[in-house]
Amino acid sequence: MTTKQEPRILVVAEFAPGAAGGDWVNIKQHFRGLDWGQIYWWSFVGPAETNAREFGGRHRAFNAPSRLMPHRRYTAAKSWMVENFVLPAARGNLLEFIHSVQPDFVFLMARGWMIPLAHGVMPRTKTHWHVAIYDLPDVDGMVQRLGRARTDKFTRMADEIYRNASSRSVISPAMAEEMRRRTGVECANFFRCSVEPEAMARLREPAPKPPDDVIRIGYAGVIIAEPTFVRLVKALQAIRGRLTRRVEIHLYGSQLYGDREWFDPELIIEHGFISEKELHDHYRSGTWGLAIMHVDEVDPRYNHFSFPCKFTMSLSSGLPLICIGHHQTPLIHLAEDYDLGLMFTEKDAEAMAERLRLGLEDFSRLDEFRAEILRCAELEFNAERNRQKLHELLGAAHSS
């Protein structure tokens, strides 16, 4: 396709292009193969400049003042300020940018303050809107920052946006069913990190022999289910003296945990934020991948419907997985359907420790795990197939 034939796309998101984390990786995957010069971006926060190599279109950052955003302190007062002063200005800024860009298609990452913002803008444009939901508005973190009444209002707005959008995508089958129940609208499009064709080709090769001296467990991104992660740390501390190899947890991401009480420098190695290529290289030299959701029902709206992007990093690297979570999480449902490695739903660190002792150094089933990893990637996390669905929506919007 030439540039003239491709649709002009405007991404509307909290974050700027190139921001650290799985959201930017997800966007890059879904827009792969398109002309990035035809992709525009509006972000609620900055920076205005982006060094993202792929991004070639215009970017406008509204630059919402960070000191006003509700995080830990004065959340009620700050939320009121954002709702009554920041959002009206942001809506006007976005509307002006839409009129300037004249996109064929708006791709909305519907999360947090983007929900009331888009709710006020969508009815005022005639543009096709695609809505991507990857966390429901009433996860515990949002309720803590915004309060129950405001979160309930955001939820009603999200349902209306979802119902009235030209097209939509979600992160898990459970979320699709929840949104169908609430809005009456079906959704078969999944917007989540997936496995690219070149990684799929590597998965068809035999599993490499694990290193003789160390067991490396990789985890990329923010530790959302921290209490569950602490149970894993305690379990590994209890058994490391009984393993024939040294065991290490390798953490990757901009958030550091060295000041936590549970941090064990003899067990945990922090790499900070590294490039995407470096991250993939590190993972492929590892032994196990790690995907965690809450074992306890501390955040049921996240636990029942969301899905960790870290899972796909392990999958595309060909690593057998350690999956830990409550039995109702999409993560554990998937781990029950595919024999990918070790799966834990128990809350008892001692029981987890014994199963880890028996499983971490058992490499006799690596080829079986590899075959299941490939099967899971092809059926559930096929980037080419997921991308094609979105590109078909783009083409339909462009031709209408």
SULPEHU-V978592 format. One record per pair of residues at least 24 apart in sequence whose C-alpha atoms are under 8 Angstrom apart, sorted by the first residue. I is the first residue (numbers start at 0). J is the second residue. D is the distance in whole Angstrom. If there is no record, write none. Layout:
i={I & I}
j={J & J}
d={D & D}
//
This chain:
i={2 & 2 & 5 & 5 & 5 & 5 & 5 & 6 & 6 & 6 & 6 & 6 & 6 & 6 & 6 & 7 & 7 & 7 & 7 & 7 & 7 & 7 & 8 & 8 & 8 & 8 & 8 & 8 & 8 & 8 & 9 & 9 & 9 & 9 & 9 & 9 & 9 & 9 & 9 & 9 & 10 & 10 & 10 & 10 & 10 & 10 & 10 & 10 & 11 & 11 & 11 & 11 & 11 & 11 & 11 & 12 & 12 & 12 & 12 & 12 & 12 & 12 & 12 & 13 & 13 & 13 & 13 & 13 & 13 & 13 & 14 & 14 & 14 & 14 & 15 & 15 & 15 & 15 & 15 & 15 & 15 & 15 & 15 & 15 & 15 & 16 & 16 & 16 & 16 & 17 & 17 & 17 & 19 & 19 & 19 & 20 & 20 & 21 & 21 & 21 & 24 & 25 & 25 & 25 & 25 & 27 & 28 & 28 & 28 & 28 & 29 & 29 & 29 & 29 & 30 & 30 & 31 & 39 & 41 & 41 & 43 & 43 & 59 & 61 & 61 & 63 & 69 & 69 & 70 & 71 & 74 & 74 & 75 & 75 & 75 & 78 & 86 & 86 & 89 & 90 & 90 & 90 & 90 & 93 & 94 & 102 & 103 & 103 & 103 & 104 & 104 & 104 & 104 & 104 & 105 & 106 & 106 & 107 & 108 & 109 & 109 & 110 & 110 & 110 & 111 & 111 & 111 & 114 & 114 & 114 & 114 & 115 & 115 & 117 & 118 & 118 & 118 & 118 & 127 & 127 & 127 & 128 & 128 & 128 & 129 & 129 & 129 & 129 & 129 & 130 & 130 & 130 & 130 & 130 & 130 & 131 & 131 & 131 & 131 & 132 & 132 & 132 & 132 & 132 & 133 & 133 & 133 & 133 & 133 & 133 & 134 & 134 & 134 & 134 & 135 & 135 & 135 & 135 & 137 & 138 & 138 & 138 & 138 & 139 & 139 & 139 & 158 & 166 & 170 & 170 & 170 & 171 & 171 & 171 & 171 & 172 & 173 & 173 & 173 & 174 & 174 & 174 & 188 & 188 & 188 & 189 & 190 & 191 & 191 & 192 & 192 & 192 & 192 & 193 & 193 & 193 & 193 & 193 & 193 & 194 & 194 & 194 & 194 & 194 & 194 & 194 & 195 & 195 & 195 & 195 & 196 & 196 & 196 & 198 & 198 & 199 & 199 & 199 & 199 & 201 & 202 & 202 & 202 & 202 & 202 & 202 & 202 & 203 & 203 & 205 & 205 & 206 & 206 & 206 & 206 & 209 & 209 & 209 & 210 & 211 & 212 & 212 & 212 & 213 & 213 & 213 & 213 & 214 & 214 & 214 & 214 & 214 & 214 & 214 & 214 & 214 & 215 & 215 & 215 & 215 & 215 & 215 & 215 & 216 & 216 & 216 & 216 & 216 & 216 & 216 & 216 & 216 & 217 & 217 & 217 & 217 & 217 & 217 & 217 & 217 & 217 & 217 & 217 & 218 & 218 & 218 & 218 & 218 & 218 & 218 & 218 & 219 & 219 & 219 & 219 & 219 & 220 & 220 & 220 & 220 & 220 & 220 & 221 & 221 & 223 & 224 & 224 & 224 & 226 & 227 & 227 & 227 & 227 & 227 & 227 & 228 & 229 & 230 & 230 & 230 & 231 & 231 & 231 & 232 & 233 & 234 & 234 & 234 & 234 & 234 & 235 & 235 & 236 & 237 & 238 & 238 & 238 & 241 & 242 & 242 & 244 & 251 & 279 & 279 & 282 & 282 & 282 & 282 & 283 & 283 & 283 & 285 & 286 & 286 & 287 & 287 & 287 & 287 & 287 & 288 & 288 & 288 & 288 & 288 & 288 & 289 & 289 & 289 & 289 & 290 & 290 & 290 & 290 & 290 & 291 & 291 & 291 & 292 & 292 & 292 & 292 & 292 & 293 & 293 & 293 & 294 & 294 & 294 & 294 & 294 & 294 & 294 & 295 & 295 & 295 & 296 & 302 & 302 & 302 & 303 & 303 & 303 & 304 & 304 & 305 & 306 & 311 & 314 & 314 & 315 & 317 & 317 & 318 & 319 & 319 & 319 & 319 & 337 & 337 & 337 & 338 & 338 & 338 & 339 & 339 & 339 & 339 & 340}
j={34 & 37 & 33 & 34 & 37 & 394 & 397 & 37 & 102 & 103 & 104 & 393 & 394 & 396 & 397 & 37 & 38 & 39 & 101 & 102 & 103 & 104 & 37 & 38 & 39 & 102 & 103 & 104 & 105 & 106 & 38 & 39 & 40 & 41 & 97 & 100 & 102 & 104 & 105 & 106 & 38 & 39 & 40 & 41 & 105 & 106 & 107 & 108 & 40 & 41 & 42 & 105 & 106 & 107 & 108 & 40 & 41 & 42 & 43 & 107 & 108 & 109 & 113 & 42 & 43 & 44 & 108 & 110 & 112 & 113 & 42 & 43 & 44 & 45 & 40 & 41 & 42 & 43 & 44 & 45 & 46 & 47 & 49 & 58 & 60 & 40 & 49 & 51 & 54 & 49 & 50 & 51 & 252 & 253 & 272 & 220 & 252 & 192 & 220 & 308 & 192 & 190 & 191 & 192 & 193 & 53 & 192 & 193 & 382 & 386 & 382 & 385 & 386 & 389 & 386 & 390 & 386 & 100 & 93 & 96 & 89 & 113 & 96 & 89 & 92 & 89 & 144 & 145 & 144 & 144 & 144 & 145 & 144 & 145 & 146 & 145 & 115 & 116 & 116 & 116 & 117 & 119 & 120 & 120 & 120 & 126 & 127 & 396 & 397 & 128 & 129 & 393 & 396 & 397 & 129 & 130 & 131 & 131 & 132 & 133 & 157 & 134 & 135 & 136 & 136 & 141 & 153 & 153 & 156 & 157 & 160 & 153 & 156 & 160 & 156 & 157 & 159 & 160 & 164 & 165 & 396 & 164 & 165 & 166 & 164 & 165 & 166 & 167 & 168 & 160 & 161 & 164 & 166 & 167 & 168 & 167 & 168 & 169 & 190 & 167 & 168 & 169 & 170 & 190 & 169 & 170 & 190 & 191 & 305 & 306 & 170 & 301 & 304 & 305 & 300 & 301 & 304 & 305 & 300 & 298 & 299 & 300 & 301 & 298 & 300 & 301 & 182 & 392 & 304 & 305 & 306 & 304 & 305 & 306 & 329 & 304 & 303 & 304 & 329 & 303 & 304 & 305 & 385 & 388 & 389 & 385 & 385 & 308 & 380 & 308 & 311 & 380 & 382 & 311 & 315 & 376 & 380 & 381 & 382 & 311 & 314 & 315 & 376 & 380 & 381 & 382 & 315 & 381 & 382 & 383 & 381 & 382 & 383 & 315 & 316 & 315 & 373 & 376 & 377 & 317 & 315 & 316 & 317 & 369 & 370 & 372 & 373 & 370 & 373 & 366 & 369 & 317 & 365 & 366 & 369 & 285 & 286 & 362 & 286 & 244 & 243 & 244 & 245 & 244 & 245 & 246 & 247 & 244 & 245 & 246 & 247 & 285 & 286 & 287 & 359 & 360 & 246 & 247 & 248 & 249 & 285 & 286 & 287 & 246 & 247 & 248 & 249 & 285 & 286 & 287 & 288 & 289 & 248 & 249 & 250 & 251 & 282 & 285 & 286 & 287 & 288 & 289 & 313 & 248 & 249 & 250 & 251 & 288 & 289 & 290 & 309 & 250 & 251 & 252 & 309 & 312 & 250 & 251 & 252 & 253 & 254 & 309 & 252 & 254 & 292 & 291 & 292 & 293 & 293 & 291 & 292 & 293 & 294 & 323 & 324 & 291 & 261 & 346 & 347 & 348 & 348 & 351 & 352 & 261 & 348 & 348 & 349 & 351 & 352 & 355 & 352 & 355 & 266 & 352 & 352 & 353 & 356 & 356 & 356 & 360 & 360 & 278 & 312 & 316 & 312 & 313 & 316 & 318 & 316 & 317 & 318 & 318 & 318 & 319 & 313 & 318 & 319 & 320 & 321 & 312 & 313 & 318 & 319 & 320 & 321 & 313 & 320 & 321 & 322 & 320 & 321 & 322 & 323 & 330 & 322 & 323 & 324 & 323 & 324 & 325 & 328 & 330 & 323 & 324 & 325 & 323 & 324 & 325 & 326 & 344 & 345 & 346 & 324 & 325 & 346 & 325 & 327 & 328 & 329 & 327 & 328 & 329 & 328 & 329 & 329 & 330 & 380 & 372 & 376 & 376 & 369 & 372 & 369 & 365 & 368 & 369 & 372 & 371 & 372 & 375 & 368 & 371 & 372 & 368 & 369 & 371 & 372 & 368}
d={6 & 7 & 8 & 7 & 7 & 8 & 8 & 7 & 8 & 6 & 7 & 7 & 7 & 8 & 5 & 5 & 6 & 8 & 8 & 5 & 5 & 7 & 6 & 5 & 6 & 5 & 6 & 5 & 6 & 7 & 6 & 5 & 5 & 7 & 8 & 8 & 6 & 6 & 5 & 6 & 7 & 6 & 5 & 6 & 6 & 5 & 6 & 8 & 6 & 5 & 6 & 7 & 6 & 5 & 6 & 8 & 7 & 5 & 7 & 6 & 5 & 7 & 7 & 5 & 5 & 6 & 8 & 8 & 8 & 7 & 5 & 7 & 6 & 7 & 8 & 8 & 5 & 8 & 7 & 6 & 7 & 8 & 7 & 8 & 7 & 7 & 6 & 6 & 7 & 7 & 7 & 5 & 8 & 7 & 8 & 7 & 8 & 7 & 8 & 6 & 7 & 8 & 6 & 5 & 8 & 8 & 7 & 8 & 7 & 7 & 8 & 7 & 5 & 7 & 7 & 8 & 8 & 8 & 7 & 8 & 7 & 8 & 8 & 6 & 7 & 8 & 6 & 7 & 6 & 7 & 6 & 7 & 8 & 7 & 7 & 6 & 8 & 6 & 7 & 6 & 8 & 7 & 6 & 8 & 7 & 7 & 7 & 6 & 6 & 6 & 7 & 7 & 7 & 8 & 6 & 6 & 7 & 6 & 6 & 8 & 8 & 7 & 8 & 7 & 7 & 7 & 8 & 6 & 7 & 6 & 8 & 6 & 7 & 8 & 6 & 8 & 8 & 6 & 7 & 6 & 6 & 5 & 5 & 7 & 6 & 6 & 5 & 5 & 8 & 8 & 6 & 6 & 7 & 5 & 6 & 6 & 5 & 6 & 7 & 8 & 6 & 5 & 7 & 8 & 6 & 5 & 7 & 8 & 6 & 8 & 8 & 7 & 8 & 6 & 7 & 7 & 8 & 8 & 7 & 6 & 8 & 5 & 5 & 6 & 7 & 8 & 6 & 8 & 8 & 6 & 7 & 6 & 6 & 7 & 7 & 8 & 7 & 5 & 7 & 8 & 5 & 7 & 7 & 7 & 8 & 7 & 8 & 7 & 8 & 6 & 6 & 7 & 8 & 6 & 8 & 8 & 5 & 6 & 5 & 7 & 7 & 5 & 6 & 6 & 6 & 5 & 8 & 7 & 5 & 7 & 8 & 7 & 7 & 6 & 7 & 7 & 7 & 7 & 8 & 8 & 8 & 8 & 6 & 7 & 8 & 8 & 6 & 8 & 7 & 7 & 8 & 8 & 6 & 6 & 6 & 8 & 6 & 8 & 8 & 7 & 8 & 5 & 6 & 5 & 5 & 6 & 7 & 6 & 6 & 5 & 6 & 7 & 6 & 8 & 8 & 8 & 6 & 5 & 6 & 7 & 5 & 5 & 6 & 8 & 6 & 5 & 6 & 6 & 6 & 5 & 6 & 7 & 6 & 5 & 6 & 8 & 6 & 7 & 8 & 6 & 5 & 6 & 8 & 7 & 6 & 5 & 6 & 7 & 6 & 7 & 7 & 6 & 5 & 6 & 6 & 8 & 8 & 6 & 5 & 8 & 8 & 7 & 7 & 6 & 7 & 7 & 5 & 5 & 8 & 7 & 7 & 6 & 6 & 8 & 8 & 7 & 7 & 8 & 8 & 5 & 7 & 8 & 8 & 8 & 7 & 5 & 6 & 6 & 4 & 8 & 6 & 8 & 8 & 7 & 6 & 8 & 6 & 8 & 7 & 8 & 8 & 8 & 8 & 7 & 8 & 7 & 6 & 8 & 5 & 7 & 7 & 7 & 6 & 7 & 8 & 5 & 5 & 6 & 7 & 8 & 5 & 6 & 6 & 5 & 6 & 7 & 6 & 5 & 6 & 7 & 6 & 5 & 6 & 8 & 6 & 5 & 6 & 6 & 5 & 7 & 7 & 7 & 8 & 5 & 6 & 7 & 4 & 4 & 8 & 6 & 7 & 6 & 8 & 6 & 7 & 7 & 7 & 5 & 8 & 6 & 5 & 6 & 7 & 7 & 7 & 6 & 8 & 6 & 7 & 8 & 6 & 7 & 8 & 7 & 6 & 7 & 8 & 6 & 8 & 7 & 6 & 6 & 8 & 5 & 8 & 6 & 6 & 6}
//
